[in-house]
């Protein structure tokens, strides 16, 4: 991975003890933290419920990683780092409290590790990872050598982390449990605000107030960048600019935004091209190789941030054209030939109705009238319930829909409704319920026809379904 460069010489961090233990070391953000701590010379240990590429990477770099959570795992650790998703009854947290070992939340650690940099923080209900990945690539190609902590895998960065020696740190700022309120950004971007995470926030007002506070924490000499295509984000902009601080808007729908994309059209790469205007002045074209209007919106926001950070338009446009995307975001798993026709298998992290609609729209944009078969895995019982009205109608342009059992994440079934209850509320198309990944792979492989698109949707272990279906299809050649 290119992130851990031999020439990187971090300053000695006197604010942190030597031995640090990560609870949930395999998390995408936590594993990036671990890699930085190792690069800084810390002794690192950690635990997770499963072995993954992230935990293997940490082990390769010298960390001691334990499978499962056990009070003995913390050993001689002087500090524990955890996330808001880890429950108070975790044996490692209990042991740390008994031994008076300090416990720090993940975002607090990120704030400490980025304190030497000027912080660029990317927040929003949707599009954070793609936008952060785009900004990271543009700044890298612009020779600004940023530190990047990403909530996903970027082929362009070689993973979820890039350690740089420039002045900027680019961080994906997660709103869950108010994690992003640990940050005071030099440049902050809000892609959109939409109802989500009500298991924590309880109401739209509480969620909005958290984003409002995130914006208010931008340093006085800093810049807030907001998409005004999002009604709630646009409302936030009105509140912010009244204080006299710098705020800029972007849009793919409204020409009165400071940064606007106009004349969106398909390009030869399978994505979209648009004309970019800054305060009404034409800058040039950007061409994004991945499909979807939502991704063009992400690109415009990334362009605005990167140019304000010091990258010129032509270099930024070149980086955008060469963006490889993000793993699990419209990721093409494979295209096996069946009876001399391709079946295209795509995996996407979409687990909110807005994200599902955007991804399905992107499929239609790129592949036209090919039959679309999709399998959706609900993510948490509460999200299925509080977004039920939106779930009822977000699958309507899919030709055939399968629904897997709910991926519970941090929840128990009594937190909302399960997959079967959700399925009963969807009539267009009428879903077919599937209990397990193994059953799903066999039934879907048997149902797919030459020329179909097969799309997996969800933030859980449904990511394993596409490769399983592909293996079965290839076996029938």
C-alpha positions as CSV (number, residue, x, y, z in Angstrom):
1,X,0.0,0.0,0.0
2,X,1.4,3.4,-1.0
3,X,0.2,5.1,2.1
4,X,3.0,4.1,4.4
5,X,6.0,5.7,2.8
6,X,9.5,5.2,4.1
7,X,10.3,8.9,3.7
8,X,7.4,9.8,6.1
9,X,9.0,11.0,9.3
10,X,6.1,12.0,11.8
11,X,6.8,14.3,14.6
12,X,7.1,12.6,18.0
13,X,3.6,12.6,19.5
14,X,4.0,13.4,23.2
15,X,0.3,13.5,23.9
16,X,-0.2,9.8,23.4
17,X,1.2,6.8,25.5
18,X,3.3,4.2,23.9
19,X,1.0,1.1,23.9
20,X,-2.4,1.7,22.4
21,X,-5.2,-0.9,22.0
22,X,-7.9,-0.7,19.4
23,X,-11.3,-2.2,20.1
24,X,-12.7,-3.1,16.7
25,X,-9.4,-2.8,15.0
26,X,-10.8,-4.2,11.7
27,X,-13.1,-1.2,11.2
28,X,-12.3,0.9,8.1
29,X,-11.5,4.1,10.2
30,X,-9.9,2.2,13.1
31,X,-7.5,0.3,10.9
32,X,-6.3,3.6,9.3
33,X,-5.7,5.0,12.8
34,X,-3.7,1.8,13.6
35,X,-1.5,2.3,10.6
36,X,-0.8,5.9,11.5
37,X,0.0,4.9,15.1
38,X,2.4,2.2,13.9
39,X,4.1,4.7,11.6
40,X,4.5,7.0,14.6
41,X,6.3,4.2,16.5
42,X,3.6,3.2,18.9
43,X,3.1,-0.4,20.1
44,X,-0.3,-1.4,18.8
45,X,-2.6,-4.2,19.8
46,X,-6.3,-4.7,18.9
47,X,-9.2,-7.0,18.6
48,X,-12.1,-7.7,16.3
49,X,-14.9,-10.3,15.9
50,X,-13.5,-11.4,12.5
51,X,-10.3,-11.5,10.5
52,X,-10.3,-9.2,7.5
53,X,-7.9,-7.6,5.1
54,X,-7.7,-4.6,7.5
55,X,-6.7,-6.7,10.5
56,X,-4.2,-8.7,8.3
57,X,-2.6,-5.4,7.2
58,X,-2.2,-4.3,10.8
59,X,-0.7,-7.7,11.7
60,X,1.7,-7.4,8.8
61,X,2.9,-4.0,10.1
62,X,3.6,-5.4,13.5
63,X,0.4,-5.1,15.5
64,X,-0.9,-7.9,17.8
65,X,-4.5,-8.5,16.7
66,X,-6.8,-10.8,18.7
67,X,-9.9,-12.6,17.3
68,X,-12.8,-11.9,19.5
69,X,-13.1,-9.6,22.5
70,X,-11.6,-10.7,25.8
71,X,-10.5,-8.7,28.9
72,X,-7.0,-10.3,28.6
73,X,-6.5,-8.8,25.1
74,X,-5.6,-5.4,26.4
75,X,-2.5,-6.6,28.1
76,X,-0.3,-3.7,29.2
77,X,-2.1,-1.2,27.1
78,X,-2.0,2.4,28.3
79,X,-4.9,3.7,26.2
80,X,-8.0,2.1,24.6
81,X,-9.5,3.5,21.4
82,X,-13.1,2.5,20.6
83,X,-16.2,3.6,18.7
84,X,-19.7,4.7,19.7
85,X,-21.0,1.4,18.3
86,X,-19.1,-0.7,20.9
87,X,-21.4,-1.4,23.9
88,X,-20.5,-0.7,27.5
89,X,-20.6,-4.4,28.4
90,X,-17.6,-5.1,26.1
91,X,-15.1,-7.1,28.3
92,X,-12.2,-5.0,27.1
93,X,-13.8,-1.7,28.0
94,X,-14.8,-3.2,31.4
95,X,-11.3,-4.3,32.1
96,X,-9.9,-0.9,31.1
97,X,-12.2,0.9,33.4
98,X,-11.3,-1.5,36.3
99,X,-7.6,-0.8,35.6
100,X,-8.2,3.0,35.2
101,X,-6.9,2.9,31.7
102,X,-8.1,5.9,29.7
103,X,-10.7,5.2,26.9
104,X,-10.9,7.4,23.8
105,X,-13.4,7.5,21.0
106,X,-12.2,7.0,17.4
107,X,-12.9,10.5,16.3
108,X,-11.0,12.0,19.2
109,X,-8.0,10.0,18.1
110,X,-8.4,11.2,14.5
111,X,-8.5,14.8,15.8
112,X,-5.2,14.2,17.7
113,X,-3.5,12.6,14.7
114,X,-4.5,15.4,12.4
115,X,-3.8,18.3,14.8
116,X,-0.5,19.1,12.9
117,X,-2.4,19.6,9.7
118,X,-5.0,22.0,8.2
119,X,-8.1,19.8,8.3
120,X,-10.4,19.2,5.3
121,X,-13.5,17.4,6.7
122,X,-16.2,15.9,4.4
123,X,-19.6,15.3,6.0
124,X,-23.1,14.5,4.7
125,X,-25.7,11.8,4.8
126,X,-24.7,10.4,1.4
127,X,-21.6,10.6,-0.8
128,X,-18.9,11.2,1.9
129,X,-16.6,8.4,0.8
130,X,-16.7,9.1,-2.9
131,X,-16.2,12.8,-2.3
132,X,-13.4,12.3,0.1
133,X,-11.7,9.9,-2.3
134,X,-12.0,12.4,-5.1
135,X,-10.5,15.2,-3.0
136,X,-7.7,13.0,-2.0
137,X,-6.8,12.1,-5.5
138,X,-7.0,15.7,-6.8
139,X,-4.8,17.0,-3.9
140,X,-2.3,14.1,-4.5
141,X,-2.2,14.9,-8.3
142,X,-1.9,18.6,-7.4
143,X,1.3,17.8,-5.5
144,X,-0.1,18.8,-2.1
145,X,0.8,15.4,-0.6
146,X,-2.2,15.1,1.8
147,X,-2.8,12.8,4.8
148,X,-6.1,11.0,4.0
149,X,-8.4,8.9,6.3
150,X,-11.1,7.4,4.2
151,X,-14.3,5.4,5.2
152,X,-13.7,2.9,2.3
153,X,-11.1,1.5,0.0
154,X,-9.8,3.7,-2.8
155,X,-7.8,1.9,-5.6
156,X,-6.3,5.3,-6.3
157,X,-4.8,5.6,-2.8
158,X,-4.1,1.9,-2.4
159,X,-6.5,1.4,0.5
160,X,-8.2,3.4,3.2
161,X,-5.3,5.6,4.2
162,X,-2.7,7.8,2.6
163,X,0.0,9.3,4.9
164,X,1.4,12.5,3.4
165,X,3.7,15.2,4.5
166,X,1.8,18.2,3.1
167,X,-0.1,20.7,5.1
168,X,-3.6,19.2,4.6
169,X,-5.4,16.2,6.2
170,X,-8.5,15.0,4.5
171,X,-10.9,13.2,6.7
172,X,-14.3,11.6,6.1
173,X,-16.4,13.0,8.9
174,X,-19.0,10.5,10.1
175,X,-22.2,12.0,11.7
176,X,-23.1,8.8,13.6
177,X,-23.2,9.5,17.3
178,X,-21.9,13.0,16.6
179,X,-18.4,11.7,15.8
180,X,-17.8,14.6,13.4
181,X,-18.1,17.1,16.2
182,X,-14.6,16.3,17.3
183,X,-13.3,18.2,14.3
184,X,-12.6,21.9,13.7
185,X,-12.0,22.1,10.0
186,X,-10.1,24.6,7.8
187,X,-12.4,23.6,4.9
188,X,-15.6,21.6,5.6
189,X,-17.9,20.2,2.9
190,X,-21.5,19.0,3.5
191,X,-22.8,16.9,0.6
192,X,-26.4,16.7,1.8
193,X,-28.5,16.2,5.0
194,X,-31.2,13.7,5.1
195,X,-33.0,11.7,7.7
196,X,-30.9,8.8,8.9
197,X,-29.4,7.3,12.1
198,X,-32.6,8.0,14.0
199,X,-31.7,5.1,16.3
200,X,-29.3,7.7,17.8
201,X,-30.7,11.1,16.9
202,X,-34.4,10.3,17.5
203,X,-35.5,13.2,15.3
204,X,-34.7,15.2,12.2
205,X,-34.2,18.3,14.3
206,X,-31.5,16.6,16.4
207,X,-29.7,15.4,13.3
208,X,-29.9,18.8,11.7
209,X,-28.6,20.5,14.9
210,X,-25.6,18.2,14.8
211,X,-24.7,19.3,11.3
212,X,-25.3,22.9,12.3
213,X,-22.8,22.5,15.1
214,X,-20.3,20.8,12.7
215,X,-20.5,23.8,10.5
216,X,-20.2,26.2,13.4
217,X,-16.9,24.5,14.4
218,X,-15.2,25.5,11.1
219,X,-12.3,27.7,12.2
220,X,-13.0,31.5,11.8
221,X,-10.5,31.8,8.9
222,X,-12.0,28.7,7.2
223,X,-14.5,27.9,4.5
224,X,-17.7,25.9,4.5
225,X,-18.8,24.4,1.2
226,X,-22.5,23.2,0.9
227,X,-24.6,21.5,-1.8
228,X,-27.8,23.6,-2.2
229,X,-29.4,20.7,-4.0
230,X,-30.1,19.3,-0.5
231,X,-33.0,21.3,1.1
232,X,-31.7,20.8,4.6
233,X,-28.1,21.6,3.7
234,X,-29.3,24.7,1.9
235,X,-31.2,25.8,5.0
236,X,-27.9,25.3,7.0
237,X,-26.1,27.6,4.6
238,X,-28.6,30.5,5.3
239,X,-27.9,30.2,9.0
240,X,-24.2,30.1,8.6
241,X,-23.6,33.0,6.2
242,X,-25.6,35.4,8.5
243,X,-22.6,35.2,10.8
244,X,-20.4,36.7,8.1
245,X,-18.1,33.7,7.7
246,X,-17.0,32.3,4.3
247,X,-19.5,29.9,2.7
248,X,-19.7,28.6,-0.9
249,X,-22.4,26.6,-2.6
250,X,-22.4,24.1,-5.4
251,X,-25.1,22.5,-7.5
252,X,-25.9,20.3,-10.5
253,X,-29.4,21.7,-10.6
254,X,-29.2,25.4,-9.8
255,X,-27.2,27.8,-11.9
256,X,-27.2,30.4,-9.1
257,X,-24.8,28.4,-7.0
258,X,-21.2,29.6,-6.8
259,X,-20.0,26.4,-8.3
260,X,-22.4,24.9,-10.8
261,X,-22.4,21.9,-13.2
262,X,-24.4,22.4,-16.3
263,X,-25.3,20.4,-19.4
264,X,-24.8,17.0,-17.9
265,X,-24.3,14.3,-20.6
266,X,-23.1,10.7,-21.0
267,X,-19.4,10.3,-21.9
268,X,-17.3,7.6,-23.5
269,X,-16.2,6.2,-20.2
270,X,-19.7,5.3,-19.1
271,X,-20.0,8.2,-16.7
272,X,-21.1,11.9,-17.1
273,X,-19.4,15.0,-18.4
274,X,-20.5,18.5,-17.4
275,X,-19.6,22.1,-18.0
276,X,-18.3,23.8,-14.8
277,X,-19.0,27.5,-13.9
278,X,-17.6,29.5,-11.0
279,X,-19.7,32.5,-10.1
280,X,-21.1,32.3,-13.7
281,X,-17.7,32.2,-15.3
282,X,-17.0,29.1,-17.5
283,X,-14.0,27.1,-16.3
284,X,-14.1,24.1,-18.6
285,X,-15.4,20.5,-18.6
286,X,-15.0,17.7,-16.1
287,X,-15.6,14.1,-17.2
288,X,-16.2,11.5,-14.5
289,X,-15.8,7.8,-15.5
290,X,-18.4,6.5,-13.0
291,X,-22.1,7.0,-13.7
292,X,-24.8,8.8,-11.8
293,X,-25.9,12.4,-11.2
294,X,-25.1,11.9,-7.6
295,X,-21.5,11.2,-8.4
296,X,-21.3,14.3,-10.6
297,X,-22.5,16.2,-7.6
298,X,-19.8,14.6,-5.5
299,X,-17.2,15.6,-8.2
300,X,-18.3,19.2,-8.2
301,X,-18.1,19.5,-4.4
302,X,-14.6,17.9,-4.5
303,X,-13.5,20.2,-7.3
304,X,-14.6,23.3,-5.2
305,X,-12.7,22.1,-2.1
306,X,-9.6,21.1,-4.0
307,X,-9.4,24.4,-6.0
308,X,-9.8,26.4,-2.8
309,X,-7.0,24.3,-1.3
310,X,-4.8,25.4,-4.1
311,X,-5.1,23.0,-7.1
312,X,-5.7,24.6,-10.5
313,X,-8.7,23.6,-12.6
314,X,-6.9,21.7,-15.4
315,X,-5.0,19.5,-13.0
316,X,-8.2,18.8,-11.0
317,X,-10.2,18.0,-14.1
318,X,-7.5,15.5,-15.2
319,X,-7.6,13.8,-11.8
320,X,-11.4,13.5,-11.8
321,X,-11.3,11.9,-15.3
322,X,-8.9,9.3,-13.9
323,X,-10.8,8.5,-10.7
324,X,-11.1,4.8,-10.2
325,X,-14.1,5.0,-7.8
326,X,-14.4,3.4,-4.4
327,X,-14.8,-0.3,-3.5
328,X,-18.4,-1.2,-2.9
329,X,-19.6,1.9,-4.7
330,X,-20.9,0.8,-8.1
331,X,-18.1,-1.8,-8.1
332,X,-18.2,-4.1,-11.1
333,X,-17.5,-7.6,-9.7
334,X,-17.4,-9.3,-13.0
335,X,-19.0,-9.9,-16.3
336,X,-19.3,-13.6,-17.0
337,X,-20.4,-14.8,-20.5
338,X,-23.5,-17.0,-20.4
339,X,-24.7,-18.3,-23.8
340,X,-22.5,-15.8,-25.5
341,X,-24.1,-12.8,-23.7
342,X,-22.6,-10.9,-20.7
343,X,-24.2,-10.8,-17.3
344,X,-22.9,-7.8,-15.4
345,X,-22.5,-8.1,-11.6
346,X,-22.4,-4.9,-9.6
347,X,-22.0,-4.4,-5.9
348,X,-23.0,-1.2,-4.1
349,X,-23.1,-0.1,-0.5
350,X,-26.4,1.7,-0.8
351,X,-28.5,1.1,2.3
352,X,-30.8,4.2,2.4
353,X,-33.7,4.7,-0.1
354,X,-32.0,7.8,-1.6
355,X,-28.9,5.8,-2.2
356,X,-30.8,2.9,-3.7
357,X,-32.6,5.3,-6.1
358,X,-29.3,6.9,-7.1
359,X,-27.5,3.7,-7.7
360,X,-30.4,2.2,-9.8
361,X,-30.6,5.4,-11.8
362,X,-26.8,5.1,-12.5
363,X,-27.3,1.5,-13.7
364,X,-30.0,2.7,-16.1
365,X,-27.8,5.6,-17.3
366,X,-24.9,3.3,-18.1
367,X,-26.6,0.1,-19.3
368,X,-29.9,1.4,-20.8
369,X,-32.7,-1.1,-21.1
370,X,-30.9,-4.3,-20.0
371,X,-33.0,-6.2,-17.5
372,X,-32.1,-5.3,-13.9
373,X,-32.2,-7.9,-11.2
374,X,-31.3,-6.7,-7.7
375,X,-30.9,-8.2,-4.2
376,X,-31.2,-5.8,-1.3
377,X,-30.1,-6.5,2.3
378,X,-31.8,-4.2,4.8
379,X,-29.3,-2.7,7.3
380,X,-30.6,-2.4,10.8
381,X,-34.2,-2.9,11.9
382,X,-34.8,0.7,12.9
383,X,-33.8,2.1,9.5
384,X,-36.3,-0.2,7.8
385,X,-39.0,1.2,10.1
386,X,-38.4,4.9,10.2
387,X,-37.8,5.1,6.4
388,X,-40.6,2.7,5.5
389,X,-42.5,5.1,3.3
390,X,-39.5,5.7,1.2
391,X,-38.6,2.0,1.0
392,X,-42.1,1.3,-0.4
393,X,-41.3,3.2,-3.6
394,X,-37.5,3.2,-4.2
395,X,-37.3,-0.1,-6.0
396,X,-39.9,0.6,-8.7
397,X,-37.6,0.6,-11.7
398,X,-36.0,-2.7,-10.9
399,X,-37.3,-5.6,-13.0
400,X,-36.9,-8.4,-10.3
401,X,-36.1,-7.9,-6.7
402,X,-34.8,-10.2,-4.0
403,X,-34.6,-9.3,-0.3
404,X,-32.2,-10.9,2.1
405,X,-32.7,-11.2,5.9
406,X,-31.8,-8.0,7.8
407,X,-28.2,-7.3,8.6
408,X,-28.6,-6.3,12.3
409,X,-25.3,-4.5,12.8
410,X,-25.6,-3.0,16.3
411,X,-29.4,-3.8,16.8
412,X,-31.8,-6.4,18.0
413,X,-35.0,-7.2,16.1
414,X,-37.2,-5.2,18.5
415,X,-35.6,-2.0,17.3
416,X,-37.8,-1.9,14.2
417,X,-39.1,-4.2,11.5
418,X,-37.4,-7.2,9.9
419,X,-36.8,-8.0,6.2
420,X,-40.0,-10.0,5.8
421,X,-42.1,-7.1,7.2
422,X,-40.4,-4.7,5.0
423,X,-40.9,-6.9,2.0
424,X,-44.6,-7.1,2.6
425,X,-44.8,-3.3,2.2
426,X,-43.2,-3.3,-1.2
427,X,-45.4,-4.0,-4.2
428,X,-43.4,-2.8,-7.2
429,X,-41.8,-5.1,-7.9
430,X,-43.0,-7.8,-5.5
431,X,-39.9,-9.0,-3.7
432,X,-38.8,-12.6,-3.2
433,X,-37.5,-13.2,0.3
434,X,-34.3,-15.2,0.8
435,X,-33.0,-16.4,4.2
436,X,-29.3,-16.8,3.6
437,X,-26.4,-15.9,1.2
438,X,-26.0,-19.5,0.2
439,X,-29.6,-19.9,-0.8
440,X,-29.6,-16.5,-2.4
441,X,-26.6,-17.3,-4.6
442,X,-28.2,-20.5,-5.9
443,X,-31.7,-19.1,-6.6
444,X,-30.4,-15.9,-8.2
445,X,-27.8,-17.7,-10.4
446,X,-30.6,-19.9,-11.6
447,X,-32.9,-16.9,-12.4
448,X,-30.4,-14.7,-14.2
449,X,-30.7,-14.6,-18.0
450,X,-28.0,-13.7,-20.6
451,X,-27.7,-9.9,-20.8
452,X,-29.0,-9.2,-17.3
453,X,-27.5,-6.8,-14.8
454,X,-27.3,-8.2,-11.3
455,X,-27.0,-5.6,-8.6
456,X,-26.4,-6.2,-4.9
457,X,-27.4,-3.4,-2.5
458,X,-26.6,-3.1,1.2
459,X,-23.9,-2.3,3.8
460,X,-23.7,-5.7,5.3
461,X,-22.3,-9.1,4.2
462,X,-24.3,-9.0,1.0
463,X,-21.0,-7.9,-0.6
464,X,-20.1,-11.7,-0.7
465,X,-23.2,-12.5,-2.8
466,X,-22.0,-11.1,-6.1
467,X,-18.8,-13.2,-6.2
468,X,-20.8,-16.3,-5.2
469,X,-23.3,-15.8,-8.0
470,X,-20.4,-15.2,-10.4
471,X,-18.7,-18.5,-9.4
472,X,-22.0,-20.4,-10.0
473,X,-22.5,-18.7,-13.4
474,X,-19.0,-19.5,-14.5
475,X,-19.4,-23.1,-13.5
476,X,-22.4,-23.4,-15.9
477,X,-20.4,-22.2,-19.0
